[in-house]
Amino acid sequence: MPQEEIAARVTLRPAADDDEEFLVKVYGSTREDELARVPWSEAQRAAFVRMQFDAQQLHYRTHNPAATYHVILLDGRAAGRLYVARRGYEIRILDITLLPEHRGGGAGTFLIKGLMDEASRAGQPLNIYVESYNRSRRLFERLGFKKVDRPDDDGVNYLLEWRSA
């Protein structure tokens, strides 16, 4: 799909308190493959997802109080989330997730490229932590992000960085 078409379809709005159940659903979509292998009831899975979501939200808000927390809209309908921390020395994507039915259509690439443009104008790197097995890692690498070697590298969570040429 041409970028102009995607640009006309994708917008952001600040996440509000009444978005919480939607945001839990978005977060839960990132854990579906993992939870499919666990012999838990739907109620147990839902409780686990809720607990993990709450912990993640607390972490993000505690360590990134000035970050922006947005709902991604596709044709005006909630489709995902984009959380970004602008730290003065870097722009950090804390989270970008689209619901499964909206993945692969170019919305994520469009948003990431917008952040790349912002980082380029600011003269800052654009960073994100991605799990080594996360499918989105290939998208970031295709867009020119490189793995940063770090002494605290745990082999699971990779810091990927993009810098303007």
Buried (B, 14 or more C-beta within 10 A) or exposed (E): EEEEEBEEBBEBEEBEEEBEEBBBEBBBBBBEEEBEEEEEEEEEBBEBBBEBBEEBBEEBEEEBEEBBBBBBBBEEEBBBBBBBBBEEEBBBBBBBBBBEEBBEBBBBBBBBBBBBEBBBEBEBBBBBBBEEEBEBBEBBBEBBBEBEEEEEEEEEEBBBBBBBE
